[in-house]
Structures are given as C-alpha cells and as structure tokens.
Amino acid sequence: MEPTKPLLLLSNDDGVTARGLNYLIETLAPLADLFVMAPDSPRSGAGCSLTSVNPVSYRVVRDEPGLTICSCSGTPVDCVKLALDQVMDRRPDLVIGGINHGSNASVNAHYSGTMGVVYEGAMKGYPAVAFSLCDHRHDADFTPLRPYLVDIMFKAIAIGLPRFTCLNVNFPLRPKFEGVRVCRMTYSSWDNEYVNCPHPHGGHYYWLTGDNTNLEPAAEDTDLWALDHGYVAITPTQVDVTAHGLIDTLKQAF
C-alpha cells in the first residue's frame, strides 16, 4: 500500500536534544512521517563540513510508527549523507534543517550547519527548507512559527523545488509576524570578530564574537530588511555560486 503521508528527513546543527528540532518534530509529526538524523551535540558553524578522517556512527534514540530519531557522531552534512545512503529505506519528500536557534539570514547562510543540511539535500536532488528563529536562547519560544512551518512544508513539497535549490526561511523574534516576504540575501559583513583574552599561563586566546553590519540597510528587497520589519523572510537559495556577471569580462581577459 502506498504511503499516505509525506516522508521528511530532519536534521540540524544545534544537536539532537535542541528545543528547536524537537518543536519541529512535535509540529510536523501529526502530518508526516519523520526520519531524524541529528548530531549528538551542537555543531553550530559547521557549514557544509563533513567527517573524512574518523569513522561516523549513529544510534537510534527513538523508534515508533511514523517517527525515527537518530543521534549521529558527525556533522549536519554527515547526518544527511548517512541517512540517505545507508539508513533510510524510502526516499524523503522533503529535507528540513532546523529549527535553528539564531538567524541564518544574509552571509550567515555560508557558515550555517543548518544550511549545510539543506544544501546537501538540494545537491542530492531533494526539495529542502531550512528554518531559523532569530533567538539564540536554548529555551526560545517557537510557538508563533507553528502555522508557518506547516504551510511552508506542504508548499515546498507541492511546488517541487528545482534540483540544486533550497529555501532559507528566517523568523524574526516577535510574538506575531507581519506576514511573509520572499527576498534576496543581504550583503553584510562580520566585524570585530574575536575578543583577545590574556591566557593565565601566558600568551593569548580568542573568543569568536563579532557584529554583523548590514551593508545595504535601505534595500527593502532583502532578508535583513524583512526581519527588521517583522516579516518572515524566505530566500530562495542555490548551490551554484558562480559569479555569472563576471564570466564575459574574464573571457575577454583570458
């Protein structure tokens, strides 16, 4: 008999116990079959990194009809690769990353393990969506996201995103949203990225920190503008990072 519910592959970069991932599971489990393969501990900033020197392992932490949750020793990308290549016995209808604790808008998308999840899904030919809330707290309130998670999940499956594309969805930290805006990635820059601290035994060590500066604050078609004005920002994103506008210039030069 054909499955009556879509199958979703879920992962994240905050770890298998993160509240964001578990809220996503709670929200979508009544509507879809879920296979979860998530890192055994936080992997924030992992981007598209993978494990190549050491072996990767996983263990099943929950298994019931319509829901399997696995904890993996690898990165978010490892989780997706392992699930698709070795563990799942059915092709997913959608790959989902998140819900991330913190924004993945603008250039953050390049560093994000949550986006690594959906980049990998897109490269494998699956429609993929990343969800992020602009709140780093471990006990962040994800309640306002619920109807949007469901709506975007079903629409992403129905639309059937082209291969090598995915959706980067970011939610502002507000109890209620102004609506949804489909927008482009903002040009921004991270500044003052490290704090220099004296080491008690001599020398120095450095804490990663920094400020993200919006380089085009007046541009109303960007994800940062949407978030600053209370909108859910949906940014269609592609794996191809070719600077197409530079090709003709380089052909003339070379």
LUMMI-575952 format. One record per residue: residue in three letters; x, y, z of N, C-alpha, C in turn. Coordinates in steps of 0.1 Angstrom, whole numbers. Atoms other than C-alpha are relative to their C-alpha. Layout:
<nodes>
res neast nnorth nup caeast canorth caup ceast cnorth cup
ala X Y Z X Y Z X Y Z
...
</nodes>
This chain:
<nodes>
res neast nnorth nup caeast canorth caup ceast cnorth cup
met 8 -12 0 0 0 0 9 12 0
glu -8 -13 1 13 35 -9 -1 8 13
pro 0 -9 -12 23 58 20 -10 11 -2
thr 10 -11 1 -5 83 28 6 13 5
lys -6 -12 -5 18 108 45 14 2 -7
pro -13 -3 5 49 126 31 11 -5 10
leu -11 3 -9 83 115 45 10 11 0
leu -9 -11 -2 105 142 59 13 -5 6
leu -12 3 -6 142 139 66 4 13 8
leu -3 -12 -8 151 163 95 14 -1 6
ser -13 -1 -7 185 174 108 2 14 5
asn -2 -14 -5 200 205 125 15 1 3
asp -14 -2 -5 233 219 139 0 3 14
asp 0 -2 -15 222 225 175 0 -13 8
gly 0 13 -7 221 188 183 -14 -6 1
val 12 8 1 195 161 186 -9 4 12
thr 9 -4 -11 182 174 220 -4 14 0
ala 3 -14 1 178 210 209 -15 2 -1
arg 15 -3 -1 144 226 216 -5 3 -14
gly 5 -3 13 141 239 180 -3 -12 -8
leu 2 12 8 145 205 164 -12 -8 6
asn 11 8 -6 121 189 189 -13 7 -1
tyr 13 -7 3 95 216 184 -4 -3 -14
leu 3 4 13 97 209 147 -6 -14 -1
ile 5 14 0 92 172 153 -14 0 6
glu 13 -1 -6 62 180 176 -10 5 -10
thr 9 -6 9 47 202 150 -4 -8 -13
leu 2 7 13 51 180 119 -3 -14 1
ala 3 15 -1 47 145 133 -14 -4 -2
pro 14 4 3 9 145 131 -3 1 -15
leu 3 -3 14 12 155 94 8 -8 -10
ala -10 6 8 41 135 81 7 -11 7
asp -10 10 -6 64 105 87 13 7 1
leu -12 -7 -2 96 118 101 12 -10 3
phe -12 7 -3 131 104 100 10 11 4
val -9 -10 -5 155 124 121 14 -6 2
met -14 4 -2 193 121 119 7 13 4
ala -6 -13 -4 209 149 140 13 -2 8
pro -12 2 -8 243 155 156 -2 -3 15
asp 2 4 -14 248 141 191 3 12 9
ser -3 -12 -8 260 176 203 0 12 -10
pro 1 -12 9 259 212 189 12 0 -10
arg -10 -1 11 277 217 155 -2 14 -7
ser 3 -13 6 269 254 150 12 5 -7
gly -11 -5 8 290 270 123 7 -11 -8
ala -7 11 7 298 236 107 -1 2 -15
gly 2 -2 14 286 248 73 -2 -13 -7
cys 1 12 8 290 221 47 11 -10 3
ser -11 9 -3 318 204 65 -4 -15 2
leu 3 14 -2 320 166 67 12 -7 7
thr -11 7 -8 340 140 86 7 -10 -10
ser -7 8 10 367 124 64 11 -8 6
val -11 7 -7 394 112 89 -5 -11 9
asn 5 9 -10 374 95 116 -13 -7 -5
pro 13 6 4 345 70 111 -12 7 7
val 12 -6 -5 310 82 117 -10 -11 4
ser 9 10 -6 284 63 138 -13 7 4
tyr 13 -6 -4 248 67 148 -7 -11 9
arg 8 9 -8 224 52 173 -15 5 0
val 14 -3 -1 186 51 174 -4 4 14
val 4 -4 -13 172 70 203 -15 0 2
arg 15 2 -1 135 67 195 -5 -6 -13
asp 5 6 12 117 45 171 -15 -5 2
glu 14 3 -1 79 43 167 -6 2 -14
pro 6 -2 13 55 42 138 -1 15 -4
gly 0 -13 5 60 73 117 11 9 5
leu -10 -8 -6 89 86 138 12 -8 4
thr -12 5 -4 125 76 140 10 11 2
ile -9 -10 -4 151 97 158 14 -6 2
cys -14 5 -2 189 90 155 9 11 4
ser -11 -9 -4 219 106 171 12 -4 -7
cys -11 3 9 249 109 149 13 7 5
ser -13 -6 -5 286 115 158 6 10 -10
gly -6 -9 10 292 136 127 -6 13 -1
thr 4 -14 3 284 170 112 -15 -1 -5
pro 13 1 6 250 180 99 0 -6 -14
val -1 6 13 261 171 64 2 -15 1
asp -2 15 -2 273 137 76 -14 -6 3
cys 13 5 -4 238 132 91 -8 -3 -13
val 8 1 12 221 138 57 6 -11 -9
lys -6 10 8 246 117 38 -2 -14 5
leu 2 13 -6 244 88 62 -14 -5 -1
ala 15 4 0 206 88 64 -4 -4 -14
leu 4 3 14 202 89 26 7 -12 -6
asp -8 10 7 230 65 17 -1 -14 7
gln -1 13 -8 228 38 45 -13 -4 8
val 10 3 -11 198 41 68 -15 0 -5
met 14 -2 4 165 53 52 -3 -11 -11
asp 4 10 10 146 27 32 -11 6 -9
arg 10 -7 8 123 53 15 5 14 -3
arg -4 -14 4 131 85 -4 -8 10 7
pro 8 -11 -6 121 116 15 -6 9 -10
asp 7 -10 8 97 141 0 6 13 2
leu -5 -13 -3 115 169 17 11 -1 11
val -10 -1 -10 147 176 36 -1 13 8
ile 2 -12 -8 144 201 65 12 1 10
gly -10 -4 -10 171 218 86 -6 9 10
gly 5 -9 -10 163 234 119 -8 -7 11
ile 0 -15 0 147 250 137 13 5 7
asn -13 -5 -5 180 268 142 -3 11 11
his 0 -10 -11 185 288 174 9 12 -5
gly -8 -11 5 197 321 158 -2 2 -15
ser 2 -4 14 195 339 124 10 -7 -9
asn -8 5 11 208 323 92 -2 9 -12
ala 2 -9 11 200 353 71 13 6 -4
ser -11 -6 6 224 371 49 12 -9 -1
val -12 9 2 260 358 49 1 -11 10
asn 0 11 -9 253 337 79 -3 -14 -6
ala 3 13 7 240 311 54 12 -8 -4
his -12 7 5 275 304 43 7 -8 11
tyr -6 6 -11 286 294 78 -8 -11 7
ser 10 7 -8 255 276 90 0 -15 -3
gly 2 14 2 253 239 96 -14 -3 -3
thr 14 2 4 215 242 93 -1 1 -15
met 0 -1 14 220 254 58 8 -11 -7
gly -8 12 5 246 226 53 -10 -11 -3
val 10 11 1 217 202 58 -8 2 -13
val 8 -1 12 196 217 30 8 2 -13
tyr -9 1 12 225 223 6 2 -14 -4
glu -3 14 3 233 186 9 -13 -6 -6
gly 12 5 6 196 178 3 -2 4 -14
ala 2 -5 14 195 200 -27 9 -6 -10
met -10 6 9 227 185 -41 -4 -14 -4
lys 4 14 2 211 151 -38 -13 -1 -8
gly 12 0 9 180 162 -58 -13 1 8
tyr 12 -1 -8 155 167 -29 -4 15 2
pro 4 -13 -5 135 198 -22 4 2 15
ala -6 -2 -13 149 213 10 -3 14 5
val 3 -13 -6 140 240 35 7 1 14
ala -6 -3 -13 159 255 64 -8 10 8
phe 7 -9 -8 141 271 93 9 5 11
ser -8 -6 -10 158 296 117 -8 11 7
leu 6 -10 -8 145 318 145 11 9 6
cys -10 -10 -5 164 350 155 0 1 15
asp -1 1 -15 168 338 191 9 -11 3
his -10 10 -3 199 321 204 -3 -7 13
arg 2 6 -13 184 312 238 -4 -15 -2
his 3 14 1 181 274 244 -15 -2 3
asp 15 1 -3 145 280 257 -8 9 -8
ala 8 -9 9 134 301 228 -14 -5 -2
asp 14 3 2 97 303 222 -3 -1 -15
phe 2 3 14 89 287 188 -15 0 -3
thr 14 2 2 51 288 192 -5 9 -12
pro 5 -8 11 45 317 167 3 -6 -14
leu -4 6 13 62 296 140 -9 -11 -5
arg 7 12 4 38 267 140 -8 0 -13
pro 7 1 13 14 276 112 8 2 -12
tyr -9 -2 11 42 288 90 8 -12 -3
leu -8 13 3 62 256 94 -9 -10 -8
val 9 9 7 32 236 83 -3 4 -14
asp 3 -6 13 23 259 54 12 -1 -10
ile -12 1 8 58 261 41 4 -14 -4
met -3 14 3 64 224 44 -8 -6 -11
phe 9 5 10 34 215 23 2 7 -14
lys -2 -7 13 40 242 -3 13 -3 -6
ala -13 4 5 77 232 -7 -1 -13 -7
ile 2 13 6 66 197 -15 -9 1 -13
ala 9 -1 11 38 208 -38 7 7 -12
ile -7 -8 10 60 233 -57 10 -9 -7
gly -11 8 6 88 208 -62 11 8 -4
leu -12 -8 3 119 229 -60 9 -6 -10
pro -10 5 9 144 226 -88 12 -6 7
arg -12 5 -6 174 205 -81 11 11 1
phe -10 -9 -3 203 224 -66 -5 13 5
thr 5 -12 -6 180 249 -50 -7 -4 14
cys 6 3 -13 166 252 -14 -6 14 5
leu 6 -12 -6 147 277 8 6 3 13
asn -5 -4 -13 163 296 36 -10 9 7
val 11 -7 -7 135 307 60 4 5 13
asn -4 -6 -12 142 331 88 -12 7 7
phe 11 -6 -7 117 342 115 6 11 9
pro -4 -10 -9 121 375 134 -4 -4 14
leu 3 3 -14 120 374 172 -12 10 4
arg 12 -7 -3 84 386 176 -11 -10 4
pro 12 9 -4 52 372 192 -9 -2 -12
lys 9 1 11 34 378 159 7 7 -12
phe -8 -4 12 47 383 123 -9 9 -9
glu 7 -9 9 37 410 98 -5 -8 -13
gly 3 7 12 35 384 70 13 -7 -5
val -12 7 6 59 366 46 5 9 -11
arg -6 -6 12 83 382 22 10 -9 -6
val -10 7 8 102 364 -5 11 10 -4
cys -10 -10 1 135 382 -7 14 -6 -4
arg -14 4 3 172 381 -16 9 1 12
met -10 0 -11 202 376 6 6 15 1
thr -6 -13 -2 215 409 21 15 -1 -1
tyr -14 -1 -2 251 419 16 3 6 14
ser -4 -4 -14 266 422 51 14 -5 3
ser -13 3 -3 299 419 68 2 -2 15
trp -3 2 -15 311 405 102 12 8 3
asp -11 -8 -5 333 429 121 3 -3 14
asn -4 2 -14 352 428 154 -2 -15 4
glu 4 14 -1 351 390 151 5 -7 12
tyr -6 7 -11 373 380 180 3 9 12
val -4 -7 -12 379 391 216 14 -6 4
asn -13 4 -4 416 389 225 1 0 15
cys -1 2 -14 420 375 260 14 -5 5
pro -13 6 -5 452 370 280 -2 -13 7
his 0 13 -6 459 334 289 6 0 14
pro -6 -1 -14 466 329 327 14 -6 0
his -14 6 0 497 308 318 9 7 -11
gly -7 -7 10 509 334 292 -6 -1 -14
gly 5 0 13 501 343 257 -15 4 -1
his 14 -5 2 465 349 244 -8 -12 -6
tyr 10 8 7 434 331 233 -11 9 -4
tyr 9 -8 7 405 343 213 -14 -6 0
trp 14 4 1 367 341 216 -6 6 -12
leu 8 -5 12 346 343 185 -12 7 4
thr 12 -9 -3 321 371 187 -3 8 -13
gly 2 -8 12 315 400 163 -13 6 -1
asp 12 -7 3 289 423 149 -2 -1 -15
asn 3 1 14 271 418 116 -6 13 -5
thr 4 -13 5 269 450 97 -7 -1 -14
asn 8 0 12 242 454 71 6 11 -10
leu -7 -9 10 259 470 40 -10 7 -9
glu 10 -7 9 226 480 23 -13 1 8
pro 11 0 -9 202 489 51 -13 6 -6
ala 12 -6 6 178 508 28 -6 -9 -10
ala 5 9 11 173 479 4 -12 -8 6
glu 12 6 -5 137 467 10 -3 -14 -6
asp 3 13 6 140 435 -11 9 -10 7
thr -10 9 -6 165 418 13 -6 -7 13
asp 5 7 -11 161 393 41 2 8 13
leu -2 -8 -12 176 416 68 -11 11 2
trp 11 -10 0 151 443 59 -13 -6 5
ala 13 7 -3 122 418 61 0 -3 15
leu -1 3 -14 134 406 95 -1 12 10
asp 1 -12 -8 139 441 109 -14 6 1
his 14 -6 1 103 450 99 -10 -11 4
gly 10 9 -5 87 419 114 -5 -11 -9
tyr 5 10 9 83 397 84 8 -13 0
val -7 13 3 92 360 78 7 2 -13
ala -8 -2 12 120 361 53 2 -14 -7
ile -2 12 8 120 334 26 10 3 -11
thr -10 -2 10 152 334 5 2 -12 -8
pro -4 11 9 154 311 -25 15 0 -2
thr -15 1 -1 190 298 -24 4 -11 -10
gln -5 10 9 210 279 -49 14 -5 3
val -13 5 -3 241 257 -47 10 7 -9
asp -9 -6 10 256 273 -78 4 14 5
val -4 -13 -5 277 302 -65 9 7 -11
thr -7 -6 12 291 311 -100 -3 15 -1
ala 3 -14 3 295 349 -105 -2 2 -15
his 3 0 14 277 348 -138 3 13 -7
gly -3 -13 6 281 385 -144 14 3 -3
leu -15 -2 2 319 382 -144 5 -9 -11
ile -5 10 10 321 354 -170 5 7 -13
asp -4 -7 13 322 377 -201 13 8 2
thr -12 -8 -3 348 400 -185 12 -8 0
leu -11 9 -1 370 371 -177 4 -6 -13
lys -3 6 13 367 356 -211 8 10 -9
gln -7 -10 7 379 388 -226 14 2 5
ala -13 -2 -7 408 390 -201 9 -12 -3
phe -8 12 1 419 354 -206 -1 -7 -13
</nodes>
